[in-house]
């Protein structure tokens, strides 16, 4: 495999991008057991939801991340990166219309 200028970030899964996601889930579970009415539970759940949203955006942005990483490694050129950005913007715009 080529590319890799940024450690193959474009191929990272959710646990690699957010390595403490599972810890947050465990903390929520334990907090619900030991302090069920604590408002911190809601905050932790909100943080988990934000991580899910952020990872969804990363996934939607994958081709741009890939193209940039490969460009910086010398396997792609700027026009290939620009093309990936244009495609991403078009998909985002189409999604926004729905």
PLY file of the C-alpha trace (Angstrom):
ply
format ascii 1.0
element vertex 98
property float x
property float y
property float z
element edge 97
property int vertex1
property int vertex2
end_header
0.00 0.00 0.00
1.21 3.45 -0.78
0.37 6.80 0.77
0.60 6.92 4.52
1.96 10.43 4.99
-0.34 10.75 8.03
-0.25 7.21 9.33
-3.10 6.07 7.05
-5.53 8.22 9.05
-8.11 7.86 6.29
-8.33 4.12 7.09
-8.66 4.39 10.86
-11.76 2.94 12.46
-13.76 4.66 15.15
-11.85 3.05 18.02
-8.55 4.21 16.54
-9.76 7.77 16.04
-11.43 7.90 19.47
-9.57 5.34 21.58
-11.48 6.25 24.75
-14.96 5.78 23.32
-15.32 2.39 24.95
-14.10 3.85 28.25
-16.78 6.52 28.08
-19.42 3.84 27.52
-18.12 1.92 30.54
-18.15 5.08 32.64
-21.76 5.74 31.64
-22.77 2.24 32.61
-20.96 2.39 35.96
-22.24 5.87 36.72
-25.81 4.76 36.00
-25.32 1.92 38.51
-23.65 3.95 41.25
-25.11 7.44 40.79
-28.18 7.01 38.57
-29.50 10.58 38.78
-26.18 12.30 38.22
-26.31 14.96 35.47
-22.79 13.93 34.42
-24.37 10.87 32.78
-26.10 13.11 30.26
-22.85 14.93 29.54
-21.00 11.66 28.94
-23.79 10.46 26.64
-23.60 13.76 24.77
-19.83 13.34 24.38
-20.37 9.84 23.00
-22.93 11.19 20.53
-20.51 13.91 19.45
-17.82 11.31 18.81
-20.31 9.31 16.70
-21.20 12.43 14.72
-17.55 13.36 14.26
-16.67 9.89 13.02
-19.58 9.95 10.57
-18.19 13.18 9.19
-14.72 11.65 8.94
-16.19 8.72 7.02
-17.97 11.09 4.63
-14.68 12.96 4.22
-12.63 9.78 3.68
-11.83 10.36 0.02
-10.53 13.87 0.70
-8.36 12.62 3.56
-7.10 9.79 1.38
-6.31 12.07 -1.55
-4.47 14.57 0.62
-2.46 11.89 2.39
-1.48 10.32 -0.93
-0.66 13.74 -2.40
1.64 14.54 0.51
3.31 11.17 0.01
3.86 11.89 -3.70
1.46 9.26 -5.06
-1.24 11.77 -6.05
-0.96 15.27 -7.39
-2.78 18.46 -6.45
-5.39 18.08 -9.17
-6.31 14.63 -7.82
-6.75 16.16 -4.38
-8.78 19.04 -5.83
-10.99 16.54 -7.62
-11.65 14.69 -4.37
-12.62 17.97 -2.68
-14.97 18.86 -5.53
-16.63 15.43 -5.35
-16.99 15.71 -1.56
-18.52 19.19 -1.83
-21.00 17.97 -4.44
-22.04 15.03 -2.24
-22.36 17.31 0.78
-24.46 19.77 -1.18
-26.71 16.96 -2.44
-27.11 15.65 1.10
-27.97 19.14 2.37
-30.78 19.38 -0.20
-32.54 16.35 1.28
0 1
1 2
2 3
3 4
4 5
5 6
6 7
7 8
8 9
9 10
10 11
11 12
12 13
13 14
14 15
15 16
16 17
17 18
18 19
19 20
20 21
21 22
22 23
23 24
24 25
25 26
26 27
27 28
28 29
29 30
30 31
31 32
32 33
33 34
34 35
35 36
36 37
37 38
38 39
39 40
40 41
41 42
42 43
43 44
44 45
45 46
46 47
47 48
48 49
49 50
50 51
51 52
52 53
53 54
54 55
55 56
56 57
57 58
58 59
59 60
60 61
61 62
62 63
63 64
64 65
65 66
66 67
67 68
68 69
69 70
70 71
71 72
72 73
73 74
74 75
75 76
76 77
77 78
78 79
79 80
80 81
81 82
82 83
83 84
84 85
85 86
86 87
87 88
88 89
89 90
90 91
91 92
92 93
93 94
94 95
95 96
96 97
